[in-house]
């Protein structure tokens, strides 16, 4: 018996209310909450990098009678971030490190007739539990379901890394599939058996009864119906029942899929013998005003939106996601990249945590047919790729993945400035890179050629794109520029990247960063602090940015047409450019009922010059599809479309820039070419990162040429505004002006 235990919890941040972790609950002093719950739903999204990180407490009463006559009782947490201590009547039942995976505690021997359960959850900084440094908010709380599991003495193993106690391994051979099923039990007396039944819908196609002590059975599914991605995500059902000859003791029911694949360095991803391009998105699990405490309907909506855009793959960043989300991806046919939060900053004291989190990821998700690769790490070489401890950590994880799962491959997301000749690059089976040419330095045209050069250097190593993107809010301009945060520049950026990446077949997977805007409390960019705005959709899922439809035009088979710039109504130019996206071969645009002509395009992007006089109603037609928008001629640019910075505003007219001298408007790379400029940066970084655990440090600016090259593409102003995302304290307006005054004294080369 398993029942949900989300209701009627009490919560406090006040440790004084907890004595020896055993409390006589005074309801008036505790906040009543229903799980899922996070204490950072608001302060983790409002900017300032000051959200509460520490220990908070949850408490609830459990009556032993609620568990019936169960011989053993477990409490199960599907996610508590990031470390948790569970106490039953003041006694420690379990300690768990890792905020994104399921863990359980056998509380049988601690139970009395009436019991107090206290959970101390801690998301405070430390040097041993990942993640500690990353560009997203580490929401604290019990943010997924809690369950009580009541079982007899003999039952499926609940103590092994939070897994289900059963493994299903289909191997396709010709038209058939050999299916190995192995169950793991505890508390057996030696007389128990397990009955396996495989169903195709309602039809039983295979069954067997074996000794529970052995637990293993092999089946052959003739003419197997393959799980074939979005085309046909067919699932079989496995039922497993543990019995002692007189009664049913425990059971499992789960879906599984039969498929085979390879990742070829020239042909890309191949599913069931056919090339199957992986073009998709990455996903963070949080929402505006909710944080990571999502309900099933939120997960379902996310899957449906990603399905609508036409994605074939999802990178589940940067941690283990909710089991329900994996189930939905199995059913929809997405090809998944699943990873642990070994991210940004290697911690020598964190090795055991990377190992335990990887074991939990694999043990809990082994049976999902949607998962094809295990991700070892993300951007872990921020401070260099030659650390022997870092390299050994990756080799251990890579070997672990292959030992625990012989059916899948390994990968990792490599930060842009990592040297491509590094030993680190060659550790996993495949690699992907996080590149932002055209947003963080460089320009959009650099992306495709960079991958061509890497592919030439490593012709036998499959390479993909794990992150690329740029930020957009509700700012607009007819002449968008890199770094202006307009919806128009984001659309242009993705048009260019689509054309470069989707036409290179050798790229085994491409993942847009990100499907949705997400919480990053350290960020102060774009005029709305506390968020990363690279999403194709807004944080609240209420608005699809134009770039969403650029991908839908390339990836979706659902006929549609979309006029871009619907939020950009007031326009000053006499003739304005209007972009239309469609997956149909021909589009016709009408302005106030007058046709502006028909266009055909093999890249799904259509560009029209529209006379801008008075109020104009635009209608785009493509086959049976139609979309409308409106523009209005105005005499002066509408300042509501121009980014307004919050907090300490530093406007362009505040920045002095004497002729022939540097200012914070110049590229950081140019300033760093001078000795005085380099010294100023080192002094600034030393002060800013003093006592902080940053992604970069002062030595970065003098020792790491690749980091220098990457950061050098930023203007100094933009680099300074991003200090918070590097782990430093954000600079104030006065501090930036002070730094500008020092640069004003350095002559340009």
Phi and psi in degrees as a GROMACS rama.xvg file:
@    title "Ramachandran Plot"
@    xaxis  label "Phi"
@    yaxis  label "Psi"
@TYPE xy
-133.657  127.37  UNK-2
-134.181  146.774  UNK-3
-69.3324  142.675  UNK-4
-131.888  44.3599  UNK-5
-86.0525  -23.3797  UNK-6
-84.3384  156.953  UNK-7
61.0087  43.8523  UNK-8
-91.9812  159.384  UNK-9
-120.234  147.55  UNK-10
-135.112  143.645  UNK-11
-154.143  150.902  UNK-12
-95.5362  -6.7563  UNK-13
-89.3824  105.639  UNK-14
-65.0924  -21.3707  UNK-15
-66.07  -19.9394  UNK-16
-81.3675  -6.68889  UNK-17
-114.079  119.116  UNK-18
-114.734  115.807  UNK-19
56.9072  26.213  UNK-20
59.3402  20.8255  UNK-21
-131.976  114.626  UNK-22
-121.033  145.677  UNK-23
-94.6275  100.384  UNK-24
-61.0355  123.489  UNK-25
-104.821  103.406  UNK-26
-56.549  -32.9748  UNK-27
-67.7111  -19.8154  UNK-28
-99.6215  -8.46941  UNK-29
-115.222  150.003  UNK-30
-85.6476  133.129  UNK-31
-82.052  128.105  UNK-32
-136.943  156.651  UNK-33
-115.029  133.145  UNK-34
-77.6677  152.566  UNK-35
-68.3974  150.707  UNK-36
-149.799  140.04  UNK-37
-134.196  145.297  UNK-38
-89.2133  3.06223  UNK-39
-115.016  21.362  UNK-40
-60.3704  -30.9882  UNK-41
-106.87  -51.6027  UNK-42
-73.2846  -10.8935  UNK-43
-86.1826  3.3682  UNK-44
-133.341  3.46726  UNK-45
-103.481  5.58802  UNK-46
86.5124  170.626  UNK-47
96.0612  -10.8133  UNK-48
51.9935  40.7648  UNK-49
-127.589  22.6729  UNK-50
-69.1624  153.661  UNK-51
-68.318  123.058  UNK-52
-126.19  112.509  UNK-53
-178.88  -159.035  UNK-54
-99.7969  129.42  UNK-55
-125.772  166.237  UNK-56
-129.061  140.416  UNK-57
-121.727  142.413  UNK-58
-143.915  149.028  UNK-59
-161.247  152.448  UNK-60
-93.8299  143.755  UNK-61
-130.72  123.743  UNK-62
-90.0556  132.342  UNK-63
-59.4207  -30.6015  UNK-64
-63.1273  -24.9077  UNK-65
-66.1971  -17.848  UNK-66
-95.291  6.71447  UNK-67
61.9701  -139.634  UNK-68
-101.027  26.5632  UNK-69
-58.1969  137.173  UNK-70
-78.608  -28.6879  UNK-71
-137.541  144.043  UNK-72
-127.565  130.014  UNK-73
-117.048  149.136  UNK-74
-111.026  132.93  UNK-75
-119.932  129.759  UNK-76
-114.828  121.119  UNK-77
-83.385  -10.6817  UNK-78
176.819  120.621  UNK-79
-139.366  117.693  UNK-80
-104.612  128.552  UNK-81
-116.711  -23.6717  UNK-82
-121.893  149.435  UNK-83
-142.373  140.641  UNK-84
-119.356  124.675  UNK-85
-107.711  123.393  UNK-86
-115.737  137.225  UNK-87
-117.939  114.704  UNK-88
52.788  41.0313  UNK-89
84.9532  -3.33964  UNK-90
-107.572  136.599  UNK-91
-68.604  123.94  UNK-92
-96.4924  -37.1963  UNK-93
-163.035  147.227  UNK-94
-117.316  137.481  UNK-95
-138.557  133.397  UNK-96
-113.176  122.449  UNK-97
129.363  116.98  UNK-98
-91.613  6.36951  UNK-99
-127.921  8.37328  UNK-100
-126.548  161.382  UNK-101
-75.4603  139.551  UNK-102
-142.374  156.84  UNK-103
-135.059  160.734  UNK-104
-136.585  131.625  UNK-105
-81.4941  109.917  UNK-106
-106.396  13.0349  UNK-107
-53.4048  -51.0522  UNK-108
-75.5483  -8.74224  UNK-109
-98.5268  -6.87081  UNK-110
-79.1335  139.362  UNK-111
-115.058  -173.519  UNK-112
-64.6198  -40.8599  UNK-113
-123.207  136.209  UNK-114
-134.557  147.011  UNK-115
-112.047  122.223  UNK-116
-101.867  123.28  UNK-117
-121.433  130.928  UNK-118
-120.185  117.914  UNK-119
-94.8762  114.12  UNK-120
-110.69  133.272  UNK-121
-132.312  121.117  UNK-122
-115.81  26.014  UNK-123
-69.9369  153.535  UNK-124
-62.2765  144.559  UNK-125
-156.344  -177.453  UNK-126
-115.804  25.1006  UNK-127
-140.386  -14.708  UNK-128
-118.738  122.481  UNK-129
-85.6976  148.263  UNK-130
-90.0293  155.058  UNK-131
-123.937  -24.9365  UNK-132
-138.686  114.59  UNK-133
-167.283  165.008  UNK-134
-90.3704  52.2691  UNK-135
-159.113  161.606  UNK-136
-80.7629  134.002  UNK-137
-93.9764  78.0649  UNK-138
-58.2308  129.431  UNK-139
-89.3622  152.705  UNK-140
137.977  172.276  UNK-141
-92.5506  89.8196  UNK-142
-102.838  3.64483  UNK-143
-127.811  -178.427  UNK-144
-65.3681  150.758  UNK-145
-116.739  136.043  UNK-146
-130.168  151.058  UNK-147
-105.216  127.628  UNK-148
-115.518  122.033  UNK-149
-112.551  120.92  UNK-150
-136.943  159.228  UNK-151
-74.3185  176.628  UNK-152
-58.1931  -43.2405  UNK-153
-91.7776  123.095  UNK-154
-160.864  167.217  UNK-155
-59.5865  139.169  UNK-156
-61.093  120.751  UNK-157
-105.104  -0.715344  UNK-158
-102.9  -2.0181  UNK-159
-97.8165  91.0501  UNK-160
53.0285  33.5804  UNK-161
70.5933  10.0792  UNK-162
-78.3155  173.127  UNK-163
-81.5018  -7.87085  UNK-164
83.1435  16.3413  UNK-165
-153.017  139.829  UNK-166
-124.655  133.904  UNK-167
-119.826  121.985  UNK-168
-124.771  96.9662  UNK-169
-85.0779  136.07  UNK-170
-127.638  117.639  UNK-171
-81.2959  127.263  UNK-172
-127.965  103.495  UNK-173
65.5691  -128.879  UNK-174
-84.7009  -10.9533  UNK-175
-104.907  168.305  UNK-176
-130.326  124.038  UNK-177
-87.0294  124.893  UNK-178
-117.697  115.428  UNK-179
-97.87  127.651  UNK-180
-118.799  127.18  UNK-181
-128.748  127.033  UNK-182
-111.985  150.448  UNK-183
-122.554  131.213  UNK-184
-127.522  159.913  UNK-185
-129.777  155.374  UNK-186
78.0088  18.4057  UNK-187
-72.2616  146.481  UNK-188
-96.728  -18.0697  UNK-189
112.461  -9.46769  UNK-190
-102.463  -4.62428  UNK-191
-79.2046  152.251  UNK-192
-126.645  160.166  UNK-193
-125.648  130.231  UNK-194
-104.103  126.615  UNK-195
-107.852  136.603  UNK-196
-133.46  127.863  UNK-197
-107.822  129.569  UNK-198
-118.289  142.602  UNK-199
-108.137  94.6915  UNK-200
67.6307  -122.747  UNK-201
-91.8993  -8.8722  UNK-202
-87.7842  130.437  UNK-203
-80.9668  122.596  UNK-204
-112.142  -13.1491  UNK-205
-163.237  147.09  UNK-206
-156.933  157.604  UNK-207
-162.258  152.303  UNK-208
-122.515  125.29  UNK-209
-132.674  163.698  UNK-210
-63.6898  134.355  UNK-211
-65.4608  -28.5955  UNK-212
-62.9582  -33.3452  UNK-213
-82.9586  -51.9622  UNK-214
74.4048  -2.42914  UNK-215
-111.94  139.313  UNK-216
-143.669  147.128  UNK-217
-118.849  135.864  UNK-218
-127.761  156.592  UNK-219
-122.19  120.618  UNK-220
-98.4344  109.552  UNK-221
-75.9552  143.492  UNK-222
47.051  54.6808  UNK-223
-59.6518  137.592  UNK-224
-83.5789  112.057  UNK-225
-81.2254  144.954  UNK-226
-75.0561  116.536  UNK-227
-126.887  49.864  UNK-228
63.5922  -151.732  UNK-229
-63.6758  -24.3778  UNK-230
-63.9584  -38.7091  UNK-231
-165.843  80.7454  UNK-232
-81.3346  64.887  UNK-233
-74.8205  137.427  UNK-234
-125.934  134.97  UNK-235
-90.202  163.818  UNK-236
-117.395  131.038  UNK-237
-110.087  129.12  UNK-238
-114.906  134.174  UNK-239
-131.055  125.335  UNK-240
-124.873  122.62  UNK-241
-91.7877  127.633  UNK-242
-133.958  157.406  UNK-243
-110.635  14.5366  UNK-244
97.6861  -22.9674  UNK-245
-116.488  -30.6353  UNK-246
-147.985  157.712  UNK-247
-79.2084  127.129  UNK-248
-97.3621  -44.6172  UNK-249
-158.082  160.523  UNK-250
-153.608  161.441  UNK-251
-138.794  145.929  UNK-252
-139.1  126.597  UNK-253
-151.648  158.259  UNK-254
-92.5226  150.732  UNK-255
-149.046  162.021  UNK-256
-131.414  148.311  UNK-257
-103.118  121.693  UNK-258
-159.825  161.509  UNK-259
-137.53  157.795  UNK-260
-156.853  166.28  UNK-261
-149.023  158.544  UNK-262
-120.569  109.811  UNK-263
-98.8456  135.783  UNK-264
-66.3103  -15.3161  UNK-265
-107.71  -39.772  UNK-266
-96.7072  -6.61703  UNK-267
80.3731  -147.397  UNK-268
-82.8913  134.293  UNK-269
-126.311  118.865  UNK-270
-112.041  122.224  UNK-271
53.4666  38.5999  UNK-272
86.8241  -3.08424  UNK-273
-120.903  142.119  UNK-274
-61.1891  131.411  UNK-275
-138.736  87.9291  UNK-276
-57.4158  129.834  UNK-277
-94.9674  104.497  UNK-278
-128.943  116.34  UNK-279
-163.216  -148.219  UNK-280
-137.616  165.716  UNK-281
-101.714  157.863  UNK-282
-138.46  127.582  UNK-283
-95.6842  156.057  UNK-284
-95.3113  3.60728  UNK-285
-99.1282  169.687  UNK-286
-140.756  158.633  UNK-287
-64.0427  128.518  UNK-288
74.6517  -2.77178  UNK-289
-119.579  -28.2165  UNK-290
69.1373  -138.95  UNK-291
-96.4995  6.73667  UNK-292
-85.2912  65.1493  UNK-293
-82.0415  151.332  UNK-294
-99.951  164.021  UNK-295
-53.565  -37.7013  UNK-296
-64.7113  -28.0107  UNK-297
-69.5372  -44.8871  UNK-298
-61.7429  -41.9025  UNK-299
-64.1732  -42.4619  UNK-300
-63.9105  -40.7112  UNK-301
-59.8459  -45.4496  UNK-302
-61.63  -42.3192  UNK-303
-66.7234  -37.0991  UNK-304
-68.8686  -41.0536  UNK-305
-66.3161  -36.2256  UNK-306
-64.4824  -40.822  UNK-307
-61.6792  -39.3918  UNK-308
-68.4205  -15.4484  UNK-309
97.6653  7.84085  UNK-310
-60.846  144.128  UNK-311
-103.285  -11.9418  UNK-312
-142.576  152.602  UNK-313
-133.481  131.405  UNK-314
-94.1013  117.258  UNK-315
-89.2608  92.5836  UNK-316
-94.1557  154.549  UNK-317
-109.062  43.0453  UNK-318
-168.305  175.516  UNK-319
-71.2539  132.19  UNK-320
-97.6826  176.296  UNK-321
-63.0001  139.307  UNK-322
-56.331  -35.621  UNK-323
-62.4611  -35.9527  UNK-324
-66.6807  -41.5003  UNK-325
-61.0749  -41.1268  UNK-326
-59.3632  -44.3537  UNK-327
-63.4611  -37.4381  UNK-328
-68.9945  -35.8899  UNK-329
-56.2448  -45.5609  UNK-330
-72.3609  -31.5098  UNK-331
-87.8994  -17.6057  UNK-332
90.3448  22.3288  UNK-333
-76.7112  143.217  UNK-334
-91.7193  120.88  UNK-335
-107.521  145.739  UNK-336
-107.235  118.305  UNK-337
-114.103  134.561  UNK-338
-141.701  166.819  UNK-339
-101.575  162.248  UNK-340
-84.7642  45.0514  UNK-341
-82.763  93.1904  UNK-342
-141.466  139.269  UNK-343
69.7845  -49.8859  UNK-344
-133.733  112.574  UNK-345
-68.6789  131.862  UNK-346
-118.229  115.235  UNK-347
-54.8397  -31.3957  UNK-348
-83.3765  1.30903  UNK-349
-102.889  5.12512  UNK-350
-57.9445  -48.4575  UNK-351
-61.7498  -31.7888  UNK-352
-70.3719  -36.4621  UNK-353
-63.7496  -37.5086  UNK-354
-68.3423  -46.3814  UNK-355
-66.9616  -37.9507  UNK-356
-68.2289  -34.9618  UNK-357
-69.5261  -40.1867  UNK-358
-61.4193  -41.3519  UNK-359
-65.8366  -42.6665  UNK-360
-57.9928  -46.4652  UNK-361
-73.6308  -45.9748  UNK-362
-60.3069  -38.474  UNK-363
-84.0917  -18.7541  UNK-364
-123.218  8.72477  UNK-365
-56.3973  -35.4357  UNK-366
-84.3642  -2.92488  UNK-367
-80.0724  116.965  UNK-368
-68.3734  -18.3333  UNK-369
-72.1073  -22.1392  UNK-370
-85.0279  129.346  UNK-371
-121.855  -27.1614  UNK-372
-135.066  146.017  UNK-373
-102.084  126.279  UNK-374
-89.4418  124.677  UNK-375
-78.1597  -40.3729  UNK-376
-165.84  171.651  UNK-377
-136.549  122.172  UNK-378
47.9707  39.0387  UNK-379
-76.3259  -11.6909  UNK-380
-98.0694  31.3364  UNK-381
-54.3326  -33.6655  UNK-382
-107.909  19.344  UNK-383
121.34  152.62  UNK-384
-108.509  6.30502  UNK-385
-109.428  13.2315  UNK-386
-67.9672  117.794  UNK-387
-58.051  -35.0508  UNK-388
-69.0178  -38.9498  UNK-389
-62.3266  -45.9  UNK-390
-62.5122  -43.5106  UNK-391
-64.5082  -39.3647  UNK-392
-58.4704  -41.7284  UNK-393
-69.8583  -39.5085  UNK-394
-63.6128  -38.8137  UNK-395
-62.8376  -45.4116  UNK-396
-65.629  -41.4816  UNK-397
-62.6529  -44.6057  UNK-398
-65.4427  -38.4419  UNK-399
-60.623  -45.3946  UNK-400
-59.3174  -43.0028  UNK-401
-72.164  -30.3321  UNK-402
-71.794  -42.3094  UNK-403
-82.1997  -23.5041  UNK-404
-146.129  105.088  UNK-405
-89.0231  4.49596  UNK-406
-103.868  -10.6285  UNK-407
-123.7  167.952  UNK-408
-107.735  170.311  UNK-409
-112.552  156.94  UNK-410
-153.705  177.597  UNK-411
-162.2  157.935  UNK-412
-100.662  119.59  UNK-413
-103.176  132.387  UNK-414
-68.0946  147.17  UNK-415
-52.3304  -42.2484  UNK-416
-84.129  3.9595  UNK-417
-66.6048  131.134  UNK-418
-60.0357  130.813  UNK-419
-72.7468  -16.2471  UNK-420
-88.3411  4.29482  UNK-421
-64.748  143.979  UNK-422
-57.2176  -36.2957  UNK-423
-52.7622  -37.5723  UNK-424
-62.8554  -27.6565  UNK-425
-95.4942  7.73395  UNK-426
-74.6473  -49.6317  UNK-427
-82.8478  176.73  UNK-428
-71.14  -35.2123  UNK-429
-137.574  163.332  UNK-430
-134.962  159.327  UNK-431
-139.948  157.264  UNK-432
-121.196  145.366  UNK-433
-97.2979  103.135  UNK-434
-121.957  137.974  UNK-435
-129.238  34.7864  UNK-436
-58.8521  126.616  UNK-437
104.052  -8.86134  UNK-438
-129.713  -59.7099  UNK-439
-97.0778  81.6127  UNK-440
77.8048  166.617  UNK-441
64.5664  -165.171  UNK-442
-140.442  169.159  UNK-443
-60.3013  -30.6269  UNK-444
-67.3313  -12.4318  UNK-445
-80.8426  -16.6013  UNK-446
-66.3345  -58.3136  UNK-447
-57.7245  -50.5274  UNK-448
-59.6905  -34.205  UNK-449
-61.2092  -45.1715  UNK-450
-68.6113  -33.4993  UNK-451
-61.0655  -41.9671  UNK-452
-66.065  -41.556  UNK-453
-64.6153  -43.6671  UNK-454
-62.2385  -35.2998  UNK-455
-68.4941  -37.0142  UNK-456
-75.3031  -33.5485  UNK-457
-124.513  69.6738  UNK-458
-65.7923  -18.5368  UNK-459
-105.26  6.22102  UNK-460
-110.021  112.294  UNK-461
-59.9571  131.81  UNK-462
-125.101  142.171  UNK-463
-137.083  -174.109  UNK-464
-120.132  108.264  UNK-465
-87.0929  -23.7933  UNK-466
-149.957  136.531  UNK-467
-161.514  147.156  UNK-468
164.303  176.976  UNK-469
-152.513  161.298  UNK-470
-89.323  145.716  UNK-471
-147.63  132.85  UNK-472
-120.529  -162.024  UNK-473
-85.5479  53.3476  UNK-474
-113.375  151.849  UNK-475
-145.92  151.501  UNK-476
-164.564  141.359  UNK-477
-77.7928  -15.7372  UNK-478
-125.438  69.8784  UNK-479
-66.1984  149.861  UNK-480
-131.722  153.399  UNK-481
-55.0908  128.764  UNK-482
90.0263  3.9406  UNK-483
-91.3812  -4.56168  UNK-484
64.9264  18.9198  UNK-485
-83.7241  154.533  UNK-486
-65.5746  -30.0129  UNK-487
-69.1891  -40.6757  UNK-488
-68.0874  -39.5527  UNK-489
-59.2578  -41.9251  UNK-490
-63.5662  -45.0146  UNK-491
-59.7404  -47.2101  UNK-492
-55.247  -48.2395  UNK-493
-72.9522  -30.8971  UNK-494
-57.8818  -46.5683  UNK-495
-66.8149  -41.495  UNK-496
-69.3612  -38.6399  UNK-497
-58.059  -47.0776  UNK-498
-63.2323  -34.8875  UNK-499
-80.7336  -43.639  UNK-500
-83.373  -40.6939  UNK-501
-72.1475  -16.281  UNK-502
-95.2662  2.41309  UNK-503
-105.748  96.8132  UNK-504
-61.2231  -29.5464  UNK-505
-68.3229  -18.2212  UNK-506
-69.0519  112.202  UNK-507
-69.7289  -25.4306  UNK-508
-161.915  146.745  UNK-509
-129.53  132.975  UNK-510
-129.173  114.832  UNK-511
-64.6828  138.131  UNK-512
-105.65  101.622  UNK-513
-144.602  167.352  UNK-514
-66.8356  -40.5961  UNK-515
-128.64  145.254  UNK-516
-56.4158  151.881  UNK-517
-147.052  164.551  UNK-518
-73.4687  129.819  UNK-519
-147.723  87.2556  UNK-520
-61.9246  -20.6563  UNK-521
-78.4333  -12.7034  UNK-522
-79.8074  142.803  UNK-523
-138.579  69.3203  UNK-524
-134.426  150.419  UNK-525
78.3075  0.686926  UNK-526
93.1516  -0.606308  UNK-527
-139.071  102.737  UNK-528
-71.0936  158.181  UNK-529
86.0235  6.58091  UNK-530
-136.369  153.217  UNK-531
-99.2342  121.858  UNK-532
-104.001  29.1165  UNK-533
-81.2737  0.0630272  UNK-534
-63.5148  151.358  UNK-535
-76.2555  -12.8017  UNK-536
-135.321  159.444  UNK-537
-71.8717  164.266  UNK-538
-56.8702  -36.6516  UNK-539
-87.7051  3.36047  UNK-540
65.0212  17.8121  UNK-541
-87.0589  -22.1564  UNK-542
-135.928  130.6  UNK-543
-93.6952  116.131  UNK-544
-68.4589  161.344  UNK-545
-56.2274  -35.748  UNK-546
-60.3595  -28.7039  UNK-547
-52.9235  -44.828  UNK-548
-76.8725  -22.2977  UNK-549
-62.4017  -41.5193  UNK-550
-72.3104  -38.1449  UNK-551
-61.0821  -35.6781  UNK-552
-63.7376  -35.5153  UNK-553
-86.329  -30.7749  UNK-554
-108.955  -26.9941  UNK-555
-93.4795  144.776  UNK-556
-91.7573  -7.78057  UNK-557
-75.0075  116.202  UNK-558
-58.9056  135.035  UNK-559
-162.032  164.645  UNK-560
-141.552  142.69  UNK-561
-139.382  127.546  UNK-562
-89.7313  125.612  UNK-563
-79.6015  161.537  UNK-564
80.115  26.8905  UNK-565
-63.1063  -27.5872  UNK-566
-88.8963  -1.4336  UNK-567
-108.945  82.3851  UNK-568
-91.4457  -54.9173  UNK-569
-75.7239  123.937  UNK-570
-136.571  141.81  UNK-571
-93.5809  -26.7151  UNK-572
-72.1472  153.922  UNK-573
-74.2787  -32.7768  UNK-574
-127.53  124.731  UNK-575
-117.316  147.652  UNK-576
-85.3345  131.196  UNK-577
-122.925  125.427  UNK-578
-101.595  138.615  UNK-579
-125.05  136.493  UNK-580
-112.111  139.322  UNK-581
-160.907  151.314  UNK-582
-95.8687  9.21407  UNK-583
-92.1451  153.905  UNK-584
-73.3486  -19.2453  UNK-585
-140.37  139.171  UNK-586
-130.116  138.12  UNK-587
-120.168  133.9  UNK-588
-114.27  134.919  UNK-589
-116.001  138.216  UNK-590
-118.571  112.666  UNK-591
51.3061  42.1108  UNK-592
85.849  -7.20281  UNK-593
-98.9844  127.153  UNK-594
-69.3537  132.89  UNK-595
-97.6333  10.7351  UNK-596
106.827  166.69  UNK-597
-105.694  146.064  UNK-598
-131.736  146.567  UNK-599
-114.862  153.078  UNK-600
-155.264  137.345  UNK-601
-96.0719  4.36072  UNK-602
-116.186  5.86107  UNK-603
71.588  7.35656  UNK-604
-115.397  130.814  UNK-605
-125.527  132.4  UNK-606
-122.024  125.146  UNK-607
-122.066  140.165  UNK-608
-93.334  120.713  UNK-609
-115.802  123.656  UNK-610
-59.1061  133.232  UNK-611
-112.884  93.8651  UNK-612
-135.248  120.822  UNK-613
61.682  -139.072  UNK-614
-101.115  132.189  UNK-615
-125.246  127.207  UNK-616
-95.1257  125.692  UNK-617
-103.934  136.006  UNK-618
-131.726  123.291  UNK-619
-107.141  133.957  UNK-620
-124.75  134.548  UNK-621
-142.741  104.631  UNK-622
60.7478  -127.636  UNK-623
-88.3596  1.42957  UNK-624
-93.6798  150.038  UNK-625
-148.57  144.802  UNK-626
-143.878  151.798  UNK-627
-128.4  155.202  UNK-628
-158.19  175.176  UNK-629
-144.782  145.785  UNK-630
-130.376  158.192  UNK-631
-136.615  133.265  UNK-632
-76.0189  127.589  UNK-633
-128.006  157.661  UNK-634
-81.0668  -33.2114  UNK-635
-127.358  149.194  UNK-636
-60.3227  134.587  UNK-637
-76.4344  110.776  UNK-638
-67.2807  -11.1342  UNK-639
-67.5765  -16.617  UNK-640
-90.4764  -5.31461  UNK-641
-98.8825  136.238  UNK-642
-57.9548  133.015  UNK-643
-117.072  119.155  UNK-644
-78.2464  145.582  UNK-645
-100.526  169.711  UNK-646
71.8069  -137.911  UNK-647
-74.4564  95.4126  UNK-648
-78.6394  130.007  UNK-649
-119.054  100.51  UNK-650
-85.7513  159.881  UNK-651
-59.6959  -33.8056  UNK-652
-77.6368  -7.45329  UNK-653
-83.056  -14.8592  UNK-654
-94.3757  117.252  UNK-655
-81.7344  136.807  UNK-656
-142.247  77.6331  UNK-657
-60.3729  145.081  UNK-658
-57.2444  126.888  UNK-659
84.7631  3.82248  UNK-660
-126.353  157.579  UNK-661
-78.1728  156.679  UNK-662
-145.843  176.409  UNK-663
-73.8277  -1.67025  UNK-664
-81.8316  -11.9514  UNK-665
-83.563  162.299  UNK-666
-68.3156  138.188  UNK-667
-59.6471  -36.3886  UNK-668
-61.595  -37.114  UNK-669
-68.0892  -43.4906  UNK-670
-62.7988  -40.0882  UNK-671
-72.2448  -9.42116  UNK-672
-74.9454  -14.877  UNK-673
-98.2222  147.261  UNK-674
-63.2893  -44.851  UNK-675
-65.0725  -38.1546  UNK-676
-64.5545  -42.5564  UNK-677
-63.4261  -40.6162  UNK-678
-65.8243  -38.9406  UNK-679
-62.1567  -43.5045  UNK-680
-64.5394  -43.3208  UNK-681
-63.2635  -40.2138  UNK-682
-63.2856  -44.0121  UNK-683
-63.3068  -46.8199  UNK-684
-66.9075  -36.4842  UNK-685
-61.6077  -42.8345  UNK-686
-70.8044  -44.9205  UNK-687
-67.0538  -33.7816  UNK-688
-98.9228  7.21772  UNK-689
-61.0905  118.808  UNK-690
78.0019  1.48977  UNK-691
-103.951  152.938  UNK-692
-102.337  82.462  UNK-693
-90.8062  163.879  UNK-694
-69.1126  -29.9312  UNK-695
-127.581  164.526  UNK-696
-137.66  177.563  UNK-697
-58.1286  -37.199  UNK-698
-64.8103  -22.4686  UNK-699
-54.1325  -37.9944  UNK-700
-76.3599  -8.72891  UNK-701
-121.326  -13.8373  UNK-702
-115.768  -29.5423  UNK-703
-104.577  99.465  UNK-704
-64.278  -35.0002  UNK-705
-70.3875  -39.8739  UNK-706
-62.6749  -41.4081  UNK-707
-58.1996  -45.6718  UNK-708
-62.4238  -41.4391  UNK-709
-67.1001  -52.9145  UNK-710
-71.7058  -23.4691  UNK-711
-65.3068  -18.3616  UNK-712
-77.4299  -12.4227  UNK-713
-80.9993  151.348  UNK-714
-69.805  154.293  UNK-715
-60.1776  -40.0591  UNK-716
-58.8916  -44.3453  UNK-717
-69.7026  -37.8826  UNK-718
-63.8687  -42.091  UNK-719
-65.6787  -36.1749  UNK-720
-69.2678  -17.4514  UNK-721
-99.0784  9.75742  UNK-722
-55.7901  -35.624  UNK-723
-60.8273  -35.7861  UNK-724
-73.7276  -14.5155  UNK-725
-93.4689  2.34767  UNK-726
98.0236  0.667659  UNK-727
-94.6924  170.315  UNK-728
-76.1417  131.702  UNK-729
-57.9749  140.199  UNK-730
-79.0687  144.485  UNK-731
-81.3623  170.21  UNK-732
-58.5012  -45.8087  UNK-733
-64.0528  -36.9344  UNK-734
-66.39  -39.1632  UNK-735
-68.0111  -38.1172  UNK-736
-67.6418  -35.3917  UNK-737
-63.4274  -42.6151  UNK-738
-65.6036  -38.4925  UNK-739
-61.9076  -41.3314  UNK-740
-62.1481  -36.2037  UNK-741
-68.8006  -38.9069  UNK-742
-66.2915  -32.0609  UNK-743
-61.3521  -13.4807  UNK-744
-96.0465  -1.05226  UNK-745
-103.129  121.168  UNK-746
-71.169  140.757  UNK-747
-71.2759  147.251  UNK-748
